Amino acid sequence: MVRLTRPVFPRTRRRLEALGERLRLARLRRRISLVDLAARVGVSRITLRRLEKGDPTVGLAVLTRVLSALGLEDDLDKIARDDELGQRLQDSYLRPARRRATRSGG
């Protein structure tokens, strides 16, 4: 059965590719081969290669296991930690609404 995937915006695609490259460099700095990391993570070499290329169809579980195998699992805590936009929106809802001055019909 073929899975349909939604298109990824170019900006997101570039970010995924950059993430994959950072993971690849982290693996190489640790002198871990693609085959060895794939075995540690429990995925195929092809799946790991797809992750390093920024393929958006690779699952989040694979990413978390790779981060853990590379000793980078604490980086997960940094994702969406400081939700500045969400905090501003929440603050705007908490502010009392301004009252409009009413005109007296005279």
N, C-alpha and C positions, 0 to 999 in steps of 0.2 A: 504494500500500500504506500503510495507516494504522499508525503506530507507537504502541504502547501505552506510556504513561509511568506510572511509579509515583507514588503521591501523595507530596506533600512535607509534612512536619510544619509546623504553623503557625509555630513559632519559626524554622525554617529558611527558610520563605517570607518572613518579615519581614526576615531577614538578607539574603536575596537582593535583596529590594526596596530595602533600605538601600544595598547595594553598587551596584545599578543607579542609584540617585539620586546617589551619590557620583561615579560615572562620568559621569553627565549634567552635574553641576556642574563637574567637571574639564574637560569638553568646552566648556561655556559660558564658563568663566573664560579659556580659550584662544581664545575667539571662533571656534570651528570649528563649522560647521553640521553638522547630522546627515548631510546628503547628502555633504559633503566628507569627513567621517570615514569614512562607509561606503565611499566610493571608495578612500580610503587603505588601509583594512583589507581591502577586496576582498569585501564582503558587501553585501546589499541594505539599503536604508534601513529596511525592515520588520524585518529581523533585528537591526539595531542598536537600533531602538526597543524590541524585545522584551528585549534585554539590559538596557537602561536601565529597563525595567519590572520586572526581576527574574525573567524567565521562566527556569525551571530547565532547559528543553530546549535553550537556546543552548549550543553547544559550548565547551569549554575553550580550543580553539584560537582561537576568535573573541575570547574574553576576553583572551588573551595578546597577540593582535595589536592590540586596542584599547589595552591598557595601554602597549604599545610605541609606538603612534602618539601617545599622550598624554604620552610621556616618563616613564611610571610603571612601566616594566618591572622596576625593582629591587624593587618591592613584592611581586613573586612570591616573592622570597627570604624574605619575612617569614612566609609561610603555613606553618604547622606547624613553624616553626623550633624553638621551645622546647616540646618535648613533655614537659611536667612529669609528666603521668600516666604516660606510657610509661617515663620515667626512674625514677619511684618503683616501678613494677612490676618493672623490670629489677633495681633495687637489692634489692627484696624477694626475688627469686630468687637473688641472689648471697649473701645472708646465710646463715650456716650454720644449719641447722635445730636447734632446741633438742632436747636429749635428755630423754626422760622418765626420772625416777627409777624404778627398778624396786623392787618390794617383794620382800623375801625371805620366802618362805613358811616359817614357823618353827614 
